[in-house]
Amino acid sequence: MSLKIVLTGGPGTGKTTIMNQLDTLGHVCHHEISRQIILQGQKNGVDQLFLEDPLAFSQALFQGRKAQYLKAHNTANEKVKTAIFFDRGLPDVVAYMDYLNQQSPAEFLKDLENHRYDYVFILPPWQAIHTQDNERYESFDQGQKIHQHIAKRYEQLGYAPIVVPTGPVLERTDFILNKLNL
């Protein structure tokens, strides 16, 4: 049986660092794909696809994350307990659209009900590690607002996100693995 586990939270909260640690430990990880979509948009002459065409960005991101989910679901071994980690889940796409006051397509909302995760770990805003770069342009204040939308969306879907405390990456990773009894 495979457990589908999401690491989520606003931008710059340490999700990717923890995912890299989980990967190093040999866990199955589906990494964040938004940077790839942003860079592809820039190759096509769109500086910030998310800001310039939020719906096109969200559709590309949703399809990519759905493909990750389906791949994990279809390759799961029913006889062996495995943990499959996702750097963000499908609800994150809708939460970002909520943040922008954009209406999500009906098929997104339907897919949120049909593609469920077993555990959701949420990383709180942490100013000490928050950085901005070419693909992460949100300020810390914007990140806090995005975090609120993400938490709200997961809760509306019936999840009870587990808050990962701030601290060194090994402690945060151990916290997650201990909660999962892995």
Secondary structure, DSSP 8 states (H G I E B T S, - for coil): -EEEEEEEESTTSSHHHHHHHHHHTT-EEE---HHHHHHHHHHTT-TTHHHH-HHHHHHHHHHHHHHHHHHHHHH--TTS-EEEEEES-HHHHHHHHHHTT----HHHHHHHHHS--SEEEEE---TTT----SS----HHHHHHHHHHHHHHHHHTT---EE---S-HHHHHHHHHHHTT-
